[in-house]
Amino acid sequence: MKNTEDTICAIATGKGMAALAIVRMSGPLAFKIASQIFSLFDQDKKPISLDSHVAKHGYIFDPISSNLIDEVVLTPYKGPNSYTGEDLVEISSHGSDIIANTILMLMISQGARLAKKGEFTQRAFLNGKIDLTQAEAVLDLIQAKTVHQGRLALSALSGHLGKQINAVRKDLIALLTRITAGIDFPDEIGDIPEPDIEGVVRQNIAKLDELTRTARAGNFLRSGLKIAIIGKPNVGKSSLLNQLLKYERAIVTDVPGTTRDSLEELIDLNGIPVTIVDTAGIRHTDDQVEKIGIERTNQAIDAANLVLVIHDLETHTEGEEFETILQNKPYLLIGNKIDLPKANKKNIPDLVFTNCIDKVFISAKTGENLDSLLASIEKWVFQNNANKDMPSLNSRQTELCIKAQKALDLVQETQKGNYPQDCLATDLKSAIDALSEISGEIVSEEVITEVFANFCIGK
C-alpha cells in the first residue's frame, strides 16, 4: 500500500497574516526539488546538497527567472527517519499567504503535486510510521478544544491506545495458534484445557469492555456536551450561567421573566467542551413574547444531552411543571440560594423520574459549592473516574471493539455447548480481524479514505 511514486507538497499553516508559514514536501523528488529552489546566499544561487535533520538558513529563488522569493529556514528529513517515512522537506518562510503560495507553486513547477487532505499523515500510516489509531489521534489533537482533549489525543498519538488494542489482539492470536495446533496435531497436542481458553477470553472481554466504556465520554469530548439550564423565573438560571462563564453575560434582575430568549455560550468545563444554554423561565403566561421564549426552552431541552433543573430554596415548589418536558432526559437537580437565611433544602421537590443523576445545593450568586456541581457533571460524562485519563475510542473504533466483544461472547457460548474446539477458531478469528482493523493491520482502502477525509491539506 506504499505510495512513493510521486512527490506531494502543501502549506501546513493556516491562511492569514502570521510570523511564519510552513510549506512541506514529501516524496522521492523532495530533496532534488528543494535543492533547485534553495540557496545559502542571496547572490550566488547555486543548488546545494542537503543534510538530513540539519536546518539551513538561506533563500528561496525562482530557478527560471532567478528572482528571490523569501529568506527562509529549510529543514530536510531523509526517509525513513521522517514523519511520512519518505524524504521530507519543510520550509519556514515569512507568514505571508503570497510568499507561501509562491513557494508552493515553485515546488509544483519542479515536479511535485498538491497534496490531498491528510495525505502526509496517510503516508506516515502506509509507510508504517504510525498505526491507524495514532493517525486518528492526529486529527483529534488538531481539533482539540480543551487542554484535556489535547492531552488524551496526545496519549493516543504516543501509541497508548494502539498498545492496549494490540495487547488484546496478541493474546487472542496466541490462543488461536494453540487451538489450531491442537486441531492439526490431535495426537501430539490435542485440545487446549477449557479453563485456559475461558481465562484468556474472559480477561480480554473485560479489557475490551473497559475500552468501550470510554466511547461515551469520547463522543462528548470530540463533539461537545450540550447543557440546558431550566427552572421557574427568577430562580437563578442567568446567575449560574454568569458564574460558569466567569463574566456577566446574562442580565440578572429581580424581575421575573427577564430572560425571554435562550442564551447560548461555549465553556471549558474541567476539560469538557460544553455548549450551555440559559433558557426563559417556565411558567404559565399570557405574554406572547414570553410564550415564544418558553417554547424555545422546550427546544433547548430536546437538544440537550443533560439538563440542569434549578429551584429556589427560599420557596417550596412542586415539580409538576417539569415532569412532562423532562421525561427520560438525564437531569441534575439544583437547589439554589443556599447563601440566604431562609434557604431550606427541604424545599427542593422530589421529581418522580429515576433519571436524576445528582442533587446539588449551590449559590449561583456567590459561587458557593459550584465545584460540586461541576464534579457531578464531570462524573456523569466519564461515568467513573477510572476512565477520565484514558484515550477514548471514536465511533469507528467503538463499533469494531463491540464487534470483537460479540465474537468473544460467541466463543464462550460455544464452550458452554461443548462443541469441538475447531468451532472456536472462527469466532476467535473474527475478534482478531476486528481488532486488526482498529489498528490498521487489516483495513480496506475505503476505510483509509474515510479516516483521512476530515483532515486538512498539509497534515
C-alpha positions in Angstrom: 0.0 0.0 0.0 3.0 2.3 0.0 2.9 5.3 -2.3 6.4 6.5 -3.3 5.8 7.2 -7.0 5.1 10.9 -6.7 6.1 13.9 -4.5 3.4 15.9 -2.7 3.5 19.4 -1.3 1.2 21.7 0.7 1.1 24.7 3.0 1.0 23.3 6.6 -0.1 26.5 8.3 -3.4 28.3 8.2 -4.2 31.2 6.0 -3.8 34.8 7.2 -1.1 37.1 8.4 1.4 35.5 10.8 5.0 35.5 11.8 5.8 32.3 9.9 4.4 30.0 7.3 5.4 26.4 6.7 5.4 24.7 3.3 6.2 21.0 3.3 7.0 18.5 0.6 7.3 14.6 0.8 8.4 12.0 -1.7 11.3 10.8 -3.9 11.9 14.2 -5.5 11.6 16.3 -2.3 15.4 16.8 -1.8 16.0 17.4 -5.5 13.3 20.0 -5.8 14.4 21.7 -2.6 18.0 21.9 -3.8 16.8 23.5 -7.1 14.9 26.4 -5.4 17.0 27.0 -2.3 20.4 28.7 -2.0 22.6 29.6 1.0 23.3 33.1 -0.4 21.0 35.7 -2.0 23.5 36.5 -4.8 25.1 33.1 -5.5 22.0 31.0 -6.4 23.8 27.6 -6.7 22.0 24.4 -5.8 23.3 22.7 -2.7 23.3 19.3 -1.1 21.0 18.8 1.9 22.0 17.0 5.1 19.2 15.2 6.9 17.9 16.8 10.1 20.1 19.9 9.7 18.2 23.2 9.4 19.8 25.6 7.0 19.2 29.4 6.7 19.0 30.7 3.1 16.9 31.9 0.3 14.2 30.6 -2.0 14.5 31.7 -5.6 12.8 31.0 -8.9 15.3 28.8 -10.9 14.0 30.1 -14.2 13.9 33.9 -13.6 16.5 33.9 -10.7 14.2 36.2 -8.7 14.4 36.0 -5.0 11.2 34.9 -3.2 12.0 35.0 0.5 14.6 34.4 3.2 13.8 31.1 4.9 14.9 28.2 7.1 14.9 24.8 5.3 14.9 21.6 7.3 15.3 18.3 5.3 14.5 14.8 6.8 15.8 11.8 5.0 13.4 8.8 4.8 12.6 6.6 6.6 13.6 8.9 9.5 10.8 11.4 8.8 7.2 11.9 9.7 6.0 10.3 6.5 8.7 7.7 6.2 9.8 9.3 3.0 12.2 12.2 2.1 10.5 15.2 3.7 11.4 18.9 3.4 9.9 21.7 5.5 10.4 25.4 4.6 9.7 28.1 7.2 9.1 31.4 5.4 7.7 34.7 6.5 4.0 34.4 7.2 2.5 35.8 4.0 0.0 33.9 2.0 1.5 35.3 -1.2 5.0 34.1 -0.3 3.8 30.6 0.9 1.7 30.1 -2.2 4.7 31.2 -4.4 6.9 28.7 -2.8 4.2 26.0 -3.2 3.9 26.9 -7.0 7.6 26.6 -7.4 7.6 23.1 -5.9 4.7 22.1 -8.3 6.6 23.6 -11.3 9.6 21.4 -10.4 7.6 18.2 -10.4 5.7 17.9 -7.1 1.9 17.9 -6.9 -0.6 19.4 -4.4 -1.2 17.0 -1.5 -4.7 15.7 -0.8 -6.4 16.1 2.6 -4.4 14.3 5.3 -2.0 12.8 2.7 1.1 13.4 4.7 -0.3 11.6 7.7 -1.8 8.9 5.4 1.7 8.2 4.0 3.0 8.0 7.6 0.4 5.3 8.2 1.0 3.5 4.9 4.8 3.5 5.5 4.4 2.0 9.0 5.4 5.1 11.0 2.2 5.1 12.9 -0.9 2.9 13.2 -4.4 3.9 12.4 -5.3 4.9 16.0 -2.3 7.3 16.0 -3.4 8.7 12.7 -6.9 9.4 14.1 -5.3 10.9 17.2 -3.5 13.5 15.0 -6.9 14.7 13.8 -8.2 14.7 17.4 -5.2 16.8 18.5 -5.7 19.3 15.7 -9.4 19.7 16.6 -9.0 19.7 20.4 -11.0 22.5 22.0 -9.7 22.0 25.6 -6.4 21.1 27.3 -7.9 17.8 28.5 -8.9 16.9 24.9 -5.4 17.6 23.7 -3.8 15.6 26.5 -5.9 12.5 25.7 -5.3 12.9 22.0 -1.5 13.2 22.6 -1.7 10.0 24.7 -3.3 8.1 21.8 -0.8 9.7 19.4 2.0 8.3 21.5 0.6 4.8 20.9 -1.1 4.2 24.3 -4.5 3.2 22.7 -2.9 1.1 20.0 -0.8 -0.8 22.6 -3.9 -1.6 24.5 -5.7 -3.0 21.4 -2.6 -4.8 20.3 -2.2 -6.5 23.7 -5.6 -8.0 23.4 -5.0 -9.0 19.8 -1.8 -10.7 20.7 -3.5 -12.7 23.5 -6.2 -13.9 21.1 -3.7 -14.7 18.3 -1.7 -16.8 20.8 -4.8 -18.6 21.9 -5.9 -19.2 18.3 -2.5 -20.6 17.4 -2.7 -23.1 20.3 -6.2 -24.2 19.3 -5.2 -24.5 15.6 -2.1 -26.5 16.6 -4.3 -28.9 18.6 -6.6 -29.3 15.7 -3.8 -30.0 13.2 -1.9 -32.3 15.6 -4.6 -34.0 17.8 -2.3 -36.9 18.9 0.7 -34.7 19.8 -1.0 -31.6 21.2 -4.8 -32.2 21.4 -7.4 -29.9 22.8 -6.5 -26.9 24.9 -7.8 -27.2 28.5 -11.1 -25.4 28.8 -10.1 -23.3 31.8 -7.2 -21.9 29.8 -9.5 -20.8 27.0 -12.1 -19.5 29.4 -9.5 -17.5 31.3 -8.0 -15.8 28.2 -11.4 -15.0 26.7 -12.9 -13.6 30.0 -9.9 -11.5 30.7 -9.9 -9.9 27.3 -13.6 -9.3 27.2 -13.1 -7.3 30.4 -10.3 -5.3 28.7 -12.5 -4.5 25.7 -15.4 -3.6 27.9 -13.2 -1.1 29.7 -12.2 0.4 26.4 -15.8 0.6 25.0 -16.9 2.5 28.2 -14.6 5.4 27.1 -16.6 5.9 23.9 -19.4 7.8 25.6 -17.0 10.3 27.1 -15.0 10.4 23.9 -18.1 11.4 22.0 -18.7 14.3 24.4 -15.0 15.3 24.3 -15.0 15.4 20.4 -18.4 16.7 19.7 -19.1 18.7 22.9 -21.7 18.4 25.6 -24.9 20.4 25.4 -26.4 21.5 28.7 -29.7 23.4 29.1 -30.4 25.4 32.3 -34.1 25.4 33.2 -36.3 26.5 36.0 -39.1 28.9 37.0 -38.5 32.6 36.6 -36.1 34.3 39.0 -34.6 31.1 40.4 -31.0 32.0 39.4 -30.5 30.5 35.9 -28.8 33.5 34.5 -26.7 34.0 37.6 -25.5 30.4 37.2 -24.6 31.0 33.6 -22.6 34.0 34.6 -20.8 32.0 37.3 -19.9 29.3 34.8 -18.7 31.8 32.3 -16.9 33.9 35.0 -18.2 37.1 33.5 -21.6 38.9 33.3 -23.1 37.5 30.1 -26.8 37.4 31.1 -28.8 40.2 32.5 -29.8 39.5 36.1 -32.7 41.3 37.8 -35.3 40.6 40.5 -38.0 41.0 37.8 -39.4 37.6 36.8 -39.2 36.9 33.0 -36.1 39.0 32.4 -34.7 36.2 30.2 -37.1 35.9 27.3 -34.8 34.1 24.8 -32.3 31.3 25.1 -28.7 32.4 25.5 -26.1 30.0 24.2 -22.4 30.1 25.2 -19.3 27.8 24.9 -17.3 27.0 28.1 -14.5 24.7 29.1 -15.9 22.6 31.9 -13.0 20.8 33.5 -11.7 19.9 30.1 -15.0 19.1 28.6 -16.2 21.4 25.7 -19.7 22.5 26.7 -22.4 24.5 25.0 -24.5 25.8 27.8 -28.0 27.3 27.2 -29.7 29.7 29.6 -33.4 29.5 29.0 -36.5 31.5 29.7 -38.3 30.7 33.0 -41.0 28.1 32.8 -44.4 29.3 33.9 -48.0 29.9 32.7 -48.1 33.3 31.0 -50.3 35.3 28.6 -47.3 37.4 27.4 -46.8 36.4 23.7 -43.1 37.1 23.7 -42.5 35.1 26.9 -44.5 32.2 25.4 -42.1 32.1 22.5 -39.2 32.1 24.9 -40.7 29.2 26.8 -41.2 27.3 23.6 -37.5 27.8 22.8 -36.8 26.4 26.3 -38.6 23.2 25.3 -36.5 23.1 22.2 -33.3 23.6 24.2 -34.3 20.7 26.5 -34.9 18.4 23.5 -31.5 19.3 22.0 -29.6 18.9 25.3 -27.6 15.9 26.5 -28.1 17.0 30.1 -30.5 19.4 31.8 -29.8 21.4 34.9 -33.1 22.0 36.8 -32.8 24.9 39.3 -35.1 25.5 42.2 -35.2 28.4 44.7 -34.5 27.1 48.2 -36.4 30.0 49.8 -39.7 28.9 48.2 -41.3 25.5 48.3 -42.3 24.4 44.7 -43.8 21.4 43.2 -42.2 19.6 40.3 -45.2 19.0 38.0 -44.1 21.7 35.5 -41.0 19.6 34.7 -42.4 16.1 34.7 -43.8 16.3 31.1 -40.9 18.1 29.5 -38.1 16.1 31.1 -39.4 12.6 30.6 -36.4 10.4 30.0 -33.9 13.2 29.7 -30.9 13.0 32.2 -31.0 15.9 34.6 -29.3 17.3 37.6 -31.4 18.8 40.4 -30.0 22.1 41.8 -31.1 23.9 44.9 -30.1 27.5 44.6 -29.6 30.4 47.1 -28.0 28.4 50.0 -26.4 31.7 51.0 -29.7 33.2 52.0 -31.0 32.8 55.6 -34.4 31.5 54.6 -33.0 28.8 52.4 -34.3 25.3 53.2 -33.0 22.2 51.4 -36.4 20.5 52.0 -38.0 23.0 49.6 -36.4 21.2 46.6 -39.0 18.9 45.0 -38.6 15.2 44.5 -39.5 14.5 40.9 -40.8 11.1 40.0 -38.2 10.3 37.5 -35.3 7.9 38.1 -33.0 9.7 35.6 -31.8 12.3 38.1 -28.1 12.0 38.2 -27.5 14.0 41.4 -28.9 16.6 43.7 -26.6 19.6 44.5 -27.1 22.8 46.6 -25.3 25.9 45.5 -25.3 29.7 45.5 -25.4 31.0 41.9 -24.8 34.5 43.3 -21.6 33.8 45.3 -20.4 30.6 43.5 -20.6 28.6 46.7 -20.4 24.8 46.1 -20.1 25.3 42.3 -17.2 22.9 42.3 -19.6 20.1 43.5 -21.9 20.9 40.6 -19.0 20.7 38.1 -17.8 17.4 39.7 -21.3 15.9 39.3 -21.4 16.8 35.6 -17.9 15.5 35.1 -18.7 12.2 36.9 -21.8 11.8 34.7 -19.7 12.4 31.5 -17.0 9.9 32.4 -19.3 7.5 34.3 -16.4 6.6 36.5 -13.2 8.4 37.2 -11.1 5.5 36.2 -11.8 6.3 32.5 -11.1 10.0 32.8 -7.5 9.9 31.7 -7.8 7.0 29.2 -7.7 7.8 25.5 -11.3 7.4 24.3 -12.5 5.4 21.4 -14.1 7.2 18.4 -17.2 5.8 16.7 -15.2 3.6 14.2 -13.1 2.1 16.9 -16.0 1.6 19.2 -18.0 -0.3 16.5 -15.1 -2.6 15.9 -14.4 -3.1 19.6 -18.0 -4.1 20.2 -17.8 -6.5 17.2 -14.7 -8.2 18.8 -16.6 -8.4 22.1 -19.6 -10.1 20.5 -17.2 -12.6 18.7 -15.7 -13.5 22.1 -19.1 -13.8 23.6 -19.8 -16.5 20.9 -16.6 -18.2 21.9 -17.9 -18.5 25.5 -21.3 -19.8 24.2 -19.5 -22.4 22.0 -17.5 -23.5 25.0 -20.6 -23.9 27.2 -22.2 -26.0 24.4 -19.3 -28.5 24.4 -18.7 -28.1 20.7 -15.4 -29.2 19.1 -12.6 -26.6 19.5 -12.4 -26.0 15.8 -15.7 -24.2 16.2 -14.0 -21.7 18.5 -11.4 -20.8 15.8 -13.9 -19.0 13.5 -15.2 -16.6 16.2 -11.7 -16.0 17.6 -10.6 -15.1 14.1 -13.5 -12.6 13.8 -12.4 -10.9 17.0 -8.8 -10.7 15.9 -9.8 -9.3 12.5 -12.0 -6.6 14.2 -9.1 -5.5 16.4 -6.7 -5.6 13.4 -9.0 -3.2 11.6 -8.9 -0.8 14.6 -5.1 -0.5 14.4 -5.0 -0.7 10.6 -3.2 -4.1 10.4 -6.1 -5.2 8.2 -8.0 -2.3 6.6 -9.7 -1.5 3.3 -8.8 1.4 1.1 -12.4 2.7 1.6 -11.8 2.9 5.4 -8.5 4.6 4.9 -10.1 7.2 2.6 -12.9 7.8 5.1 -10.4 8.2 8.0 -8.3 10.9 6.3 -11.2 12.7 4.6 -11.7 15.0 7.6 -8.0 16.1 7.7 -6.8 19.4 6.4 -4.5 19.7 3.4 -0.9 19.9 4.7 -1.2 17.4 7.6 
